[in-house]
Amino acid sequence: MAKIFIVAEHRDGRLKKATFELLGASAAAGNETHALILGEGIAELAKELAHYGANKIHVVENSALKNYSAEAYSKAVAQVLKAASPDIVLASHTPTGRDFLPRVAAKLGVGLASDCTQLSFDGSKIKVRRPIYAGKVLVDVEFLGSGPVMATVRPNALGVPKPDTSKTAELIQETVELGALKTKVLEIVKGSSARPDVTEAPVVISGGRSLKSAENFKILEDLADVLGAAVGASRAAVDAGFRPHRDQVGQTGKVVSPTLYIACGISGAIQHLAGMRSSKVIVAINTDPECPIFQAADYGIVGDLFAVVPLLTQEFKKIKEH
Ligand SMILES: Cc1cc2nc3c(=O)[nH]c(=O)nc-3n(C[C@H](O)[C@H](O)[C@H](O)COP(=O)(O)OP(=O)(O)OC[C@H]3O[C@@H](n4cnc5c(N)ncnc54)[C@H](O)[C@@H]3O)c2cc1C
């Protein structure tokens, strides 16, 4: 059994699904599962972590942690971990997790494996699997030496456990000394999209250059509305100005791992595959039967997306109505 610390992520008063995945995986393996949550006014939110498997919940309330900043977060997390001496520390491989956990690892002088898609626990040790070379190769990583070992885990890779709302956990108030910080978040400017983020949605529908215009993405949005999906894009579509960069999937965009990924008019360049190859089911719609996306796809539709996507929308609507 390992003593595991999971750094919880939350935004706008809600915990992230990716945090529940980590808690569930640790608890299912019978580990001593600690959650660490930072922020201001988070006492109530903290309690929910118990529903997903936390045995102990460490709460750091500090006005300097009200909005995420890499400097304040990494200082605070490092202090708590130094005192607690866990065997393993996990965070989600989100923009936030990949920002602060490497800083914490550097502060503590310990190893970190990033963007892991599988975890195997063995006593107080962990082995992780992670993709390299744009997802072409998977490597298993073991940690050497002593001290806590750290990993960030790709969202949607482990699955969210069913919550047990009857569960409670010991709440431990932690105090940290942040000293004089060099950075301060003044304002958070939110994007206008009301859709789920591509990294979090269980279904992602992406479009490529072949959509030809920003307006034509409406046909993907219509399908996304029926399926409760996020809309993603290839870099060619983003570079052409059809979608904002936050929707880009791939090596220089976001890495997604949804239950269902539908690639519409995307050729399947290696840089795009790097961002979606670990999706559970991949459907590709393309006019070219020879294009590489079909090699990565579980289901392929050879056809014109402007005909196929509206038909899918229509059929899914019918299924939902019944
Ligand atoms: C360093 C680097 C980083 C990169 N990072 C990324 C990244 O993060 N994400 C990314 O996506 N790319 C990335 N790229 C770019 C990548 O190499 C490809 O150029 C890009 O993915 C191609 O986008 P696409 O599939 O939309 O366009 P294309 O390759 O032009 O493919 C369009 C596809 O649409 C099909 N098509 C055309 N009309 C229709 C129709 N009516 N119905 C159905 N199918 C149709 C065609 O058969 C074709 O397969 C990167 C490249 C480099 C060099």
The ligand as a Gaussian input file, in Angstrom:
#p B3LYP/6-31G(d) Opt

LIG

0 1
 C        5.735000      20.946000     -35.935000
 C        4.340000      20.669000     -36.408000
 C        3.323000      20.629000     -35.488000
 C        2.001000      20.366000     -35.913000
 N        1.012000      20.285000     -34.971000
 C       -0.231000      19.932000     -35.381000
 C       -1.298000      19.779000     -34.431000
 O       -1.151000      20.017000     -33.215000
 N       -2.512000      19.385000     -34.883000
 C       -2.762000      19.126000     -36.218000
 O       -3.887000      18.778000     -36.557000
 N       -1.776000      19.287000     -37.112000
 C       -0.538000      19.699000     -36.733000
 N        0.428000      19.886000     -37.685000
 C        0.026000      19.908000     -39.101000
 C       -0.132000      18.516000     -39.731000
 O        1.119000      18.081000     -40.213000
 C       -1.145000      18.569000     -40.893000
 O       -0.705000      19.528000     -41.821000
 C       -2.548000      18.920000     -40.470000
 O       -2.958000      18.085000     -39.393000
 C       -3.495000      18.730000     -41.639000
 O       -4.779000      19.140000     -41.304000
 P       -6.044000      18.554000     -42.073000
 O       -6.074000      17.074000     -41.894000
 O       -7.210000      19.345000     -41.647000
 O       -5.762000      18.961000     -43.581000
 P       -5.317000      18.103000     -44.822000
 O       -4.087000      17.327000     -44.551000
 O       -5.313000      19.040000     -45.972000
 O       -6.459000      17.031000     -44.994000
 C       -7.753000      17.322000     -45.386000
 C       -8.495000      16.003000     -45.531000
 O       -9.842000      16.245000     -45.796000
 C      -10.303000      15.290000     -46.752000
 N      -11.468000      15.902000     -47.402000
 C      -11.517000      16.927000     -48.293000
 N      -12.800000      17.258000     -48.571000
 C      -13.583000      16.421000     -47.843000
 C      -14.985000      16.269000     -47.694000
 N      -15.846000      17.083000     -48.346000
 N      -15.442000      15.308000     -46.878000
 C      -14.596000      14.486000     -46.207000
 N      -13.251000      14.584000     -46.316000
 C      -12.741000      15.543000     -47.112000
 C       -9.122000      15.047000     -47.650000
 O       -9.221000      13.774000     -48.260000
 C       -7.967000      15.124000     -46.660000
 O       -7.674000      13.823000     -46.122000
 C        1.735000      20.153000     -37.278000
 C        2.786000      20.210000     -38.199000
 C        4.060000      20.465000     -37.774000
 C        5.169000      20.505000     -38.797000

